[in-house]
Amino acid sequence: MELKEIQNLIKFVAKSGASEVKLETDDIKITIKTGVGKTETTIIQQPTATHIPIATTVAVPAPAQEEATPPAAEVTKEESNYVEIKSPIIGTFYRKPSPDKPTFVKVGDSIDTGDTVCIIEAMKLFNEVESEFSGKIVKVLVDDSSPVEFDQPLFLVDPS
């Protein structure tokens, strides 16, 4: 495996949000672990008849995550009365069923329990996200076509 391929793999894993990835081929084992603020990669080359095993650890800074949601310390008292609709999976967030259709919901819309509010695409599967409660959409916290993490807040809803 070329160094460039390993670097691209590290970048891909860091952006994907996965916490650990292991790749094993006939002659090489790669383990990439990501955490808050760092990415650690261990590469072990399997011994051949004339080679000695090589173990290397590379520390790479993790990319800064997009600030789609305000930090907890900045949540105002007014926003604390709202409930969040959160992402049930890791994937790509879409507000529309297709590019030529209108959005599922927009700020100011009233929703009922079971209403579809967005779609999250994961591995070419499109998963509808339904509201677990009734209320009024107050804020959309994620841009359309953006990657989202598990349990990431997507919408703020006023349940009253």
Contacts in CASP RR format, 6 or more apart in sequence:
PFRMAT RR
TARGET T0000
AUTHOR 0000-0000-0000
METHOD contacts of the structure
MODEL  1
MELKEIQNLIKFVAKSGASEVKLETDDIKITIKTGVGKTETTIIQQPTAT
HIPIATTVAVPAPAQEEATPPAAEVTKEESNYVEIKSPIIGTFYRKPSPD
KPTFVKVGDSIDTGDTVCIIEAMKLFNEVESEFSGKIVKVLVDDSSPVEF
DQPLFLVDPS
1 25 0 8 1.000
1 28 0 8 1.000
1 30 0 8 1.000
6 30 0 8 1.000
6 41 0 8 1.000
6 43 0 8 1.000
9 21 0 8 1.000
9 23 0 8 1.000
9 30 0 8 1.000
9 32 0 8 1.000
10 32 0 8 1.000
10 39 0 8 1.000
10 41 0 8 1.000
10 58 0 8 1.000
10 60 0 8 1.000
13 21 0 8 1.000
13 32 0 8 1.000
13 34 0 8 1.000
13 39 0 8 1.000
14 34 0 8 1.000
14 39 0 8 1.000
14 60 0 8 1.000
14 62 0 8 1.000
14 63 0 8 1.000
15 63 0 8 1.000
15 147 0 8 1.000
16 90 0 8 1.000
17 34 0 8 1.000
17 90 0 8 1.000
17 149 0 8 1.000
18 34 0 8 1.000
19 33 0 8 1.000
19 34 0 8 1.000
19 35 0 8 1.000
20 31 0 8 1.000
20 32 0 8 1.000
20 33 0 8 1.000
20 34 0 8 1.000
21 30 0 8 1.000
21 31 0 8 1.000
21 32 0 8 1.000
22 29 0 8 1.000
22 30 0 8 1.000
22 31 0 8 1.000
22 32 0 8 1.000
23 29 0 8 1.000
23 30 0 8 1.000
23 31 0 8 1.000
23 32 0 8 1.000
24 30 0 8 1.000
26 46 0 8 1.000
27 45 0 8 1.000
27 46 0 8 1.000
27 48 0 8 1.000
28 43 0 8 1.000
28 44 0 8 1.000
28 45 0 8 1.000
28 46 0 8 1.000
29 43 0 8 1.000
29 44 0 8 1.000
29 46 0 8 1.000
30 41 0 8 1.000
30 42 0 8 1.000
30 43 0 8 1.000
30 44 0 8 1.000
31 41 0 8 1.000
31 42 0 8 1.000
32 39 0 8 1.000
32 40 0 8 1.000
32 41 0 8 1.000
32 42 0 8 1.000
33 39 0 8 1.000
33 40 0 8 1.000
33 41 0 8 1.000
33 42 0 8 1.000
34 40 0 8 1.000
34 62 0 8 1.000
35 62 0 8 1.000
36 62 0 8 1.000
37 61 0 8 1.000
37 62 0 8 1.000
38 59 0 8 1.000
38 60 0 8 1.000
38 61 0 8 1.000
38 62 0 8 1.000
39 59 0 8 1.000
39 60 0 8 1.000
39 61 0 8 1.000
39 62 0 8 1.000
40 57 0 8 1.000
40 58 0 8 1.000
40 59 0 8 1.000
40 60 0 8 1.000
41 56 0 8 1.000
41 57 0 8 1.000
41 58 0 8 1.000
41 60 0 8 1.000
42 55 0 8 1.000
42 56 0 8 1.000
42 57 0 8 1.000
43 54 0 8 1.000
43 55 0 8 1.000
43 56 0 8 1.000
43 58 0 8 1.000
44 53 0 8 1.000
44 54 0 8 1.000
44 55 0 8 1.000
45 51 0 8 1.000
45 53 0 8 1.000
45 54 0 8 1.000
46 53 0 8 1.000
47 53 0 8 1.000
66 146 0 8 1.000
68 141 0 8 1.000
68 142 0 8 1.000
68 143 0 8 1.000
68 146 0 8 1.000
68 152 0 8 1.000
69 141 0 8 1.000
69 152 0 8 1.000
69 153 0 8 1.000
79 156 0 8 1.000
81 158 0 8 1.000
81 160 0 8 1.000
82 138 0 8 1.000
82 139 0 8 1.000
82 156 0 8 1.000
82 157 0 8 1.000
82 158 0 8 1.000
82 159 0 8 1.000
83 133 0 8 1.000
83 156 0 8 1.000
83 157 0 8 1.000
83 159 0 8 1.000
84 141 0 8 1.000
84 153 0 8 1.000
84 154 0 8 1.000
84 155 0 8 1.000
84 156 0 8 1.000
84 157 0 8 1.000
85 117 0 8 1.000
85 129 0 8 1.000
85 131 0 8 1.000
85 132 0 8 1.000
85 153 0 8 1.000
85 154 0 8 1.000
85 155 0 8 1.000
85 157 0 8 1.000
86 151 0 8 1.000
86 152 0 8 1.000
86 153 0 8 1.000
86 154 0 8 1.000
87 93 0 8 1.000
87 120 0 8 1.000
87 129 0 8 1.000
87 148 0 8 1.000
87 149 0 8 1.000
87 150 0 8 1.000
87 151 0 8 1.000
87 152 0 8 1.000
87 153 0 8 1.000
87 154 0 8 1.000
88 120 0 8 1.000
88 127 0 8 1.000
88 129 0 8 1.000
88 150 0 8 1.000
89 120 0 8 1.000
89 122 0 8 1.000
89 127 0 8 1.000
89 150 0 8 1.000
90 122 0 8 1.000
90 147 0 8 1.000
90 148 0 8 1.000
90 149 0 8 1.000
90 150 0 8 1.000
91 120 0 8 1.000
91 121 0 8 1.000
91 122 0 8 1.000
91 147 0 8 1.000
91 148 0 8 1.000
92 120 0 8 1.000
92 121 0 8 1.000
92 122 0 8 1.000
92 145 0 8 1.000
92 146 0 8 1.000
92 147 0 8 1.000
92 148 0 8 1.000
93 118 0 8 1.000
93 119 0 8 1.000
93 120 0 8 1.000
93 142 0 8 1.000
93 143 0 8 1.000
93 144 0 8 1.000
93 145 0 8 1.000
93 146 0 8 1.000
93 147 0 8 1.000
93 148 0 8 1.000
93 154 0 8 1.000
94 118 0 8 1.000
94 119 0 8 1.000
94 120 0 8 1.000
94 121 0 8 1.000
94 126 0 8 1.000
94 144 0 8 1.000
94 145 0 8 1.000
95 103 0 8 1.000
95 104 0 8 1.000
95 105 0 8 1.000
95 118 0 8 1.000
95 140 0 8 1.000
95 144 0 8 1.000
96 102 0 8 1.000
96 103 0 8 1.000
96 104 0 8 1.000
96 119 0 8 1.000
96 144 0 8 1.000
97 104 0 8 1.000
97 119 0 8 1.000
104 115 0 8 1.000
104 116 0 8 1.000
104 117 0 8 1.000
104 118 0 8 1.000
104 119 0 8 1.000
105 111 0 8 1.000
105 115 0 8 1.000
105 117 0 8 1.000
105 118 0 8 1.000
105 137 0 8 1.000
105 155 0 8 1.000
106 137 0 8 1.000
106 140 0 8 1.000
107 137 0 8 1.000
107 138 0 8 1.000
107 139 0 8 1.000
107 140 0 8 1.000
108 136 0 8 1.000
108 137 0 8 1.000
108 138 0 8 1.000
109 136 0 8 1.000
109 137 0 8 1.000
110 134 0 8 1.000
110 135 0 8 1.000
110 136 0 8 1.000
110 137 0 8 1.000
111 117 0 8 1.000
111 131 0 8 1.000
111 134 0 8 1.000
111 135 0 8 1.000
111 136 0 8 1.000
111 137 0 8 1.000
111 157 0 8 1.000
112 131 0 8 1.000
112 134 0 8 1.000
112 135 0 8 1.000
113 131 0 8 1.000
113 132 0 8 1.000
113 133 0 8 1.000
113 134 0 8 1.000
114 130 0 8 1.000
114 131 0 8 1.000
114 132 0 8 1.000
115 130 0 8 1.000
115 131 0 8 1.000
116 128 0 8 1.000
116 129 0 8 1.000
116 130 0 8 1.000
117 129 0 8 1.000
117 130 0 8 1.000
117 131 0 8 1.000
117 137 0 8 1.000
117 154 0 8 1.000
117 155 0 8 1.000
118 128 0 8 1.000
118 129 0 8 1.000
118 154 0 8 1.000
118 155 0 8 1.000
119 126 0 8 1.000
119 127 0 8 1.000
119 128 0 8 1.000
119 129 0 8 1.000
120 126 0 8 1.000
120 127 0 8 1.000
120 129 0 8 1.000
120 148 0 8 1.000
121 127 0 8 1.000
129 154 0 8 1.000
131 157 0 8 1.000
133 157 0 8 1.000
133 159 0 8 1.000
134 159 0 8 1.000
135 157 0 8 1.000
135 158 0 8 1.000
135 159 0 8 1.000
135 160 0 8 1.000
136 157 0 8 1.000
136 158 0 8 1.000
137 155 0 8 1.000
137 156 0 8 1.000
137 157 0 8 1.000
138 155 0 8 1.000
138 156 0 8 1.000
138 157 0 8 1.000
138 158 0 8 1.000
139 155 0 8 1.000
139 156 0 8 1.000
140 154 0 8 1.000
140 155 0 8 1.000
141 153 0 8 1.000
141 154 0 8 1.000
141 155 0 8 1.000
141 156 0 8 1.000
142 148 0 8 1.000
142 152 0 8 1.000
142 154 0 8 1.000
148 154 0 8 1.000
END
